[in-house]
């Protein structure tokens, strides 16, 4: 009987721990990204078509098709992580400018946006 009672207490704690695998971000300000007008120093700017928008935990993700991706050592479709406090102010099929600072490699599909938003 005691084991059953403890199982009832432990199970909700386990489920609660699983629910917290995504940490909620506390944003001091919310930014909107439409196109990269102010890239971070050293970032390379690319033209890309927005294929999808999604959310992974608290991160906003854009899937884009990079124009001339192979010439820039990028896969044709990549994901851009905007972060928790920036959302895309546009729609699927928009053409936008993105900037990447990380080394471009054909086997890497996710990059971090390298634009100044504020």
C-alpha positions in Angstrom: 0.0 0.0 0.0 2.8 2.4 0.8 4.5 1.8 -2.5 1.2 2.6 -4.4 0.8 5.8 -2.5 4.4 6.8 -3.2 4.0 6.0 -6.9 1.1 8.4 -7.0 3.3 11.1 -5.6 6.4 10.4 -7.7 4.5 10.1 -11.0 3.2 13.7 -11.0 6.7 15.0 -10.1 8.2 13.1 -13.0 5.6 14.4 -15.4 6.2 17.9 -14.1 9.9 17.6 -14.7 9.3 16.5 -18.3 7.0 19.5 -18.9 9.9 21.8 -17.8 12.4 20.6 -20.5 11.7 23.8 -22.4 12.8 26.8 -20.4 10.5 29.8 -20.8 12.5 32.9 -21.7 11.8 36.2 -20.0 12.1 39.0 -22.6 12.7 42.6 -21.7 11.6 43.6 -25.1 10.0 41.9 -28.1 11.5 42.4 -31.6 10.1 41.9 -35.0 12.3 40.7 -37.9 11.3 41.3 -41.5 14.6 41.7 -43.4 18.2 42.1 -42.3 18.9 45.8 -42.8 21.6 45.9 -40.1 23.8 42.8 -40.1 26.2 42.1 -37.2 29.8 42.9 -38.1 31.4 40.0 -40.0 28.0 38.5 -41.0 27.3 37.6 -44.6 23.8 38.6 -46.0 21.8 36.2 -48.2 18.5 36.4 -50.0 16.1 33.7 -49.0 12.4 32.7 -49.5 10.5 31.9 -46.3 9.1 28.3 -46.4 7.7 27.9 -42.9 7.6 29.4 -39.4 7.6 27.3 -36.3 8.4 27.4 -32.6 10.7 25.0 -30.8 10.4 25.5 -27.0 10.7 29.2 -26.7 12.8 29.7 -29.9 11.2 31.1 -33.1 12.5 29.2 -36.1 12.3 30.2 -39.8 12.8 27.6 -42.5 14.1 29.4 -45.6 15.3 28.5 -49.1 18.6 30.3 -49.7 19.1 31.7 -53.2 22.4 30.4 -54.5 22.9 28.4 -51.4 25.4 25.9 -52.9 27.6 28.8 -54.1 27.8 30.0 -50.5 28.4 26.5 -49.1 24.9 26.3 -47.6 22.2 23.6 -48.1 19.3 25.0 -50.3 17.0 24.9 -47.3 18.2 26.0 -43.8 16.6 27.0 -40.5 17.2 30.3 -38.9 16.9 30.5 -35.1 15.5 33.9 -34.3 15.5 33.3 -30.5 12.8 33.6 -28.0 12.3 37.4 -28.1 12.2 38.0 -31.9 9.4 37.0 -34.2 9.1 37.1 -38.0 7.0 39.9 -39.2 6.0 38.5 -42.6 4.5 35.4 -44.1 5.4 32.2 -45.9 6.7 32.8 -49.5 8.1 36.3 -48.6 11.6 36.9 -49.9 13.8 38.3 -47.2 17.4 39.1 -46.4 19.1 37.0 -43.7 22.6 37.3 -42.2 24.7 34.4 -40.8 27.9 34.7 -38.8 28.7 31.0 -38.2 30.9 29.2 -40.7 28.8 28.0 -43.6 28.9 24.2 -44.2 26.8 22.1 -46.5 26.0 19.7 -43.7 24.7 22.3 -41.2 21.0 23.1 -41.4 20.4 25.4 -38.5 22.0 28.8 -38.0 21.4 31.8 -35.7 20.2 35.1 -37.2 23.0 37.7 -37.1 21.1 40.9 -37.5 20.6 43.9 -35.2 16.9 44.1 -34.5 16.9 47.1 -32.0 
